[in-house]
Amino acid sequence: MEHVIYFVLICILIAALVCDFRTYKIPNQMIIAGGFAGLIYRFIVNSYMGIAQWLIGTVSMIGILYLLYCISVMGAGDIKLLGIISGCLGLKRGIVVTVFTLVTAAVIAIILLIKRQNFRHRMAYLINFLQEFRLQKEIRYMDFKNKDKAACMHLTLPLLIAFLILRGLEIL
C-alpha cells in the first residue's frame, strides 16, 4: 500500500513542478488533492490514529516553515507541498525531505549563480538586505509579482529531486 502513496506524491510533485515553471504558482486544487489522498492513505493504514498522524505531520510542517514564508524565502505552495508530504509520510520523514530539499536548492542556486555570472550582484543584494534588517529590525517584504524572475528559484525542482533520491535510497 505504501508504494501507492509514493506514486501519488510523485505525480503531484511532477504536476506541481510543471505548474510552478509555467505560472510561478502551485494550484490549491493540487494541494487539496494531495492532502486528501494522504488523509485517506493514513486512515486506511492506521484508522483514526492515522488521521491524527496526518494532522500532526501536515500542520507541524506548515507551522515550522511558515517563518520562511514570512521572510519570502519559500512560497506558500512549496510549504503546503512539504506539509502534504509530512502528513502522508510522517513528521520525521517530512523533516528529512525538507532538509534535503533545502540542501538540493542550495546546490542548484550555486550552479545558477555560476552559470548566470551574477554572484556579485546577488551577494550585494543579500548584504543590503541584511543591513536593512540590522538597522530597521524588521524584514522587508518582497513582492513576488513584481520581482526579478532571475532572482527566483522554483523550489518544486529541488523538492522533486530530493524526494526521488531519498525514495531511491529507501531513506523514505
N, C-alpha and C positions, 0 to 999 in steps of 0.2 A: 504493500500500500504506500510505503514511503516514497517509492520511485515515482508514483503518480503526482505527488505534491511537488517534487523536484521538477518534473516535466512541466507542470502548470506554471511554476515560478519562472522557469527558463523562458517559456512562451511569453509570459507577461513582461519579463525583463527585455526580451527582444523587441516586443511591440512598443514598450516604453522608450527604448533606445531610438527606434525609428521616429516616433512622435517627437521626442526631445530634439533630435537633429533637424527635423523639419520645422518645428514651431517654437522650440525652446520651452515647451510645456509638456507635462505628462497629464493626460486627461484623468479627471477624477473617476470616470466610469471604469477605467482600467484599474485604478487603486481599489475601488469598491469590489470589482470582480475578483481581484486577487485576495482581498481581505475576506470576502465571503467564502471563497474556495478554501482558504486557510482555516476559517472557522468551522466549516463542515468537516474538513480533514481532522482537525483536533477533536471535534465531537465524536466522529466515528472511532478514532483511536482511543480516546480517554473519556468518553461520555461527558458528563457535566464538568468534571475536573479539567477536561480539555478546553472547554470554553473559558474557564478561569485562567488556564495557562496561556491561551491565545490573547486574552485581555491584558494579562501581565506583560507578556512579551511585546505586544504592539504598543500599548500605552507607555510602557517604560522606555522603549527605544525612541519613540517620538518625543517624550519628555526630555530624555538625555540630549537629543540632537536639536532641540528647539533653540538652544542658545546659538548654535551655528547658523540657524535660520535668521535669528535676530540680528546677527552681525553680518549678514549677507554672504556667508561662506557657502551655504548649501541652499538649494531651492526647496520649497515645500514638497514638491513631488518626489524629490530624491529622499527626503526624510520619511515621507509616507511609504515609499517603496521599501526602505530599510525597516520600517515598522512592521510592514506585512511579512517580510522575511523573518523578523524576530518573532512575530506572532505564530507563524507556521512552524518554525524550527526550534523555537525556544530562545530565551533571552541570551543565554551563553553563546549559542551558535550565531545569534544576531550580532552580538558584540564582535565575534571573530570576523564575520563578514564585513562589518562596518570598519574595523581597524584595517583589514586587508584592502578594502576599497580605498580608504584614505591613503594608504601606502602606494597602491597602484596609481591613484590620481597624482600623487607627488612625483612618481617616476615619469608619468605621461607629461606632467607640467614641465619638468626639467627638459624633456625631449622637445616639447613645443617651444620653450624659451630658446633653446639652441637652434632649432630649425628656423624660427621666425626672427632670430637675431635681435630680440627686444629685451634681453636680460636687464640691461642698464635702465631702460625705460620703466620696466615693471618694478625693479628694486627702488627706483626713485619714487614711484607711486607708493610702494609699501612704506618707505621711510617717511614720506609726507603723511600718510595715513596714521602711522604710529605717533608722529609728532603732534598731530591734531588731537589724537586720543589723549596723549600725555598732558597737553595744555588745557583741553576742554573737559576732560574726564567723562567724555561720552563718545559713543561710537556713532560715526556719521553713517546715515542710511545711504545705501547705494541703490539707485534707480535702475533696475534691470531692463526696463523697457527702453530707456534711452542710453544704456550703457554700451560701450565699445564692445562689439561681439568678439573681437580678437582677445579680449581680456576674460571672456567666459570659457568655462570648460563644461562640457556635458558630463555630469557625474554618472550618467547611466552607462557609459562605456566602461570606466573602471569598475563599476558595480557588477556588470555582466562578466567582465574578465575575472574579477576576484571570485565571483560565485562559481564560475565554471572551473577555475583552477582548484579552489577549495573542494568542490564536489569531486573533481577528478582525482585529487589526492585522498579522497574519502575522509577529509577532516570534518566535513559536514555530515 
